[in-house]
Amino acid sequence: MTMTGPLDRIYQRAWTSHIASRELSIEKTWVDLGLTAAFDWVAGECAGQPLLEISVGAGQPIPLMTQISCDYTGIDYSPRLLEQVRLRFPDLDLRLMDARDMAGLESDHYALAAFCWNGIDCVNYQDRQRVLGEMYRVTRPGGLVLFSSHNRDGPGFRESIWKLRPRLSRNPLRLGWGVARMLRLFPLATYHYFRHMRCRRDYAGYSIKAAAAHFFRIMIVYTTLPEQRRQLASFGFQIDAVFGSGDGKRIYAETQTSDAWWFHFIARKPAQTRELAQNVLAVK
């Protein structure tokens, strides 16, 4: 699929920047409690079965995935990131592919299709539907999908450029470092913040706006719990569990709002599959 939309151009610039390379390759080595709980949830059922990881990035979730099964396929649409992860994991099946068009992957095959690190938020809403449709297609009947998505009711949605202000400290060295960091990064972040303001959109169940991650260089989708549940149901998915990012606690079906930064959704493709609704197919 040719990526020519405004969000695609923003992301291609962001993922090839020096800041992104450092963030993905060096600094972001942690896994939040919600993702750990989500992997614990799916591990037993998917053990030894074919697994698909979408958007491998620098390979942070790969050890979690390969602990579940050695039958692993990973894809990413960034040649630069894929080259880096191939150096770290030369024996794995890693392919250059766009999540919106996974025609090279077999239908009804994977026991688990995982899209971690809020990667599904990095496309517009129509393309988000394409991604979910492709995840539905490649997952076997009765299989699971796992993905994370930013919460519009969470603190991340309210972040502004003032997040970069240095924290007050009685330690002069720490305070001085914070001030120097702000002076270095604040002009760049301010530029990106205001440049992307014109692309902000707010809808009934979701919004698209600049994110503080990568110093407002990127724009992402923030969704609500009811909207994401509705969207999954429109494809025929059945939600098994939802976990909040910070504390790793399960968020139950009756919950309508949460202060989690993002959610980890686990949904199931019914064992008796049905065709996608006509309105969903229309986005392809």
N, C-alpha and C positions, 0 to 999 in steps of 0.2 A: 504494500500500500504506500502510495506517495504521500509524504507528510508535508502539507503546504499551508495549513491553517496557522493563525497567529500564535496559538498556544504551542504548536509544534515548533515554530521558529524560536519561541522563547526558551523552550526546553532544550533544543539542540544547542543553543548558545550556552545555557546553564550547565549542561552535562559535559561540555568540552572545556569548561573554564578550569583554571588552576584551583580555585576555591572548591569546586565540586570534586575534583580529583583527590584533594586532600581530605575532604569530608568523607567521601565514600571509601577511600583506600586506607586511611590511617585512623581518623578520629572516631568514626562510627563503628565501634566493635561490639557495642552492647546490644542486648535483646531485652525489650521491656517485659514486665511481668505478665501483661496481657497476652503477648505473643507466646511466651513460655506456656501459659495455661492453655492456649489454643492448640499448640503442638502436643501437649500432654493429652488433650481431648481426642485428637485424631490418630495418635501414634499406634495404639493397639489395633484399631480397625484397619489401618492402611499398611501395617507391617508386611514387608516383603512384596508389596504390590507396586505397579508402575506409578511413579510420581512425576508431576510437572511443576516446575517453578517458573513463573513468569516474571521478567525483569530481575535478573540475577544480580544486577548492580556490581558491587565488588565481591559478592559471594558470601555476605554475612550469614544468611540463613542456610547455606549449603550444608554445614555440619549437622544442623537440626534435621534437615531433610534426609541426608544419607544415613543418619542413625536409624531412621524409620525403615528405609529400603535402599538397596544399591541400584535398583532399577529406576534411575533418575534421568530426567531430561530437563535442561535449563535453557531459557531463551532470553534474549535482550535485543532491543533495537538500536543500541549504541555500539558501533564497532569498537570504539576506544575502550569502553568498559568491558566488553566481551573479551577483548585481547588481554586485558589485565587479569580477568578471572581465569582465563585459560592457562595463564602462567602459573597460577596458584593450584589449579585443579586440572592438570593435563589429561587425566584419564576419563573425565566425565563427558557426557554427550551434551555439548553446549552449542546452540545454534543462533545465528543472526535472524531475528524474526520479530515482527510487529504483533503485539497482543490483539490488535483489532482485526488481523487477518492471519490466522494460524492454519491456513490451508495445507501446509506441509505436515501437519500432525493428524493422526488417525482419529476418527470419530469414536465416541463411546469406549475409550481406551483406558484413561487414567483413573486410578482409585482416588487420587487427590490432585487438584489443581490449585496451587497456592500463588497468591499475588501479594507479597508482603511489602512493608515500608510505604504504605499508602500510595503505591504506584498507580492505582486505578484513578486516583484524584488528579493525575497529571494530564488528562485529556478532557476535552469538552464533554458535555453531558450526552450528546448523541453518540460520540465515540465510546463513552462509558458503557452505553447499551450494547455497542458492538462487542466490546471486550467481554461483558457478561454473557452475551450470546455465544461467543466462541468458547468460553469456559464451560458453558452448558453442553455444547456440542462435543468437546473432547473428553468430558468426564463420562465414565461408564454409568449405566443405570444403577442407582443405589450409591454412587460415589459422592465424594465431598469436594466442595470448593472452600478455600480459606482466603480471605483478603482483609486488608485494613483500610479504613477510610477516616478522614478528619471529621471531627464533630463540630457542627455549626454552633452548638450550644456550649462548647468548651472554651477554655481560656485562649487557645491558639487563634481563634477567630477574632479575638479582640486585640491582638498584638498590633502595635504601631511602631514607627521608627524610634519612639522614645524608649523602646526596650533596650536599645544600645547604650543608654546612659550608664555610666559606671556606678557600681554599687558603693555606697558609703562604707568606709572601712577606717579603723583606727591605725591600720598598718599603712604607713606612707608609701611603701614600695608597691603594695597591692593596689592602693588607690591611684598611684602614679601610672601603673601599668594599665589600669582601667581607663584612665583619661587618655592615655596615648592610643589605646585601641579604639576608643570612640573617635578621636580626631582623625584616625586613619580610615575607619570604616564608615563613619556617619555620612560623609558626602556621597559615597557610592551608594549606600543604602537609600538615602534620600532621593537620589536620582532615579533608582529603580522603583521606589515606592510611588512617586508621583507619575512616572512614565506609565506605570501599569494601572493607575487609577481609572483611566478611561476605559479599560477592559473589564472593570468590575461589573458584575451582574448579580442581582438578588431576585430569587424566585420563591414560590410558596414553600418548598421543602429543601432548597439548597441554594448556595451562593458560590460565585467564582470571584476570587480576589487574590491579591498578592499575599504571599506567605513570608513570615519572618525568616524561615529557613533559607539559607544561601543569601542572606541580606536582601530580601525582597526581590531577588532576581527571578523567582519563579511565581507562577500563578497556579492555584489549585482549587479543586471543588471541595467545599465543606457541605456535608449533608446532615440531615437529622435522622434520628432513629426511625420515626414513622415513615419517612420517605424512602430510606434504604430498605426497610421491610417491604414496603409497597412495590418497589422496583424488583426485588428478588421474587416476590410472589407473582409478578407479571410474567416472569420467565418459567414459572412452574417450580422454582426452588422451594424447599421446605427448610426453614431456619432451625438448625440444631442448637446453636448456642451463640451468644455474643459476650465478649469480654472487654472490659475497659483497659486502656493502656497502662494507667498509672499503678493501680493496686492489683490488677489481674483478677478482680472479682467478676463473677458472672452477672450480666445484666439481663433480667428476665423479661418475658414478653409483655407484661403489663406496664413496664417502665416506658414513659414517653419522652423523658429528657434525662440528660446526664451531664456531669461536669468533667467527664473524661476528655483528654486531649484528642484521642482518636479511638475508634472501635476496631475490634477483630471479629469479623463475622465468619461463622461456619455454617454453610448451607448444604443441603443434600439434593441431588438430582433424584427424583422418584424412581423406584425400581421399575415401575410401569410408566415409561416416559410418554409424553404427549408432544405434539407439534407446538412450536412457539406461537403465541397469539399473533394475529395478522398485524396488529399495530406495532409489535416489536420487530417483526420481519421487515416492516416498511423502512426502518432506519438504515438497513444495509444497502 
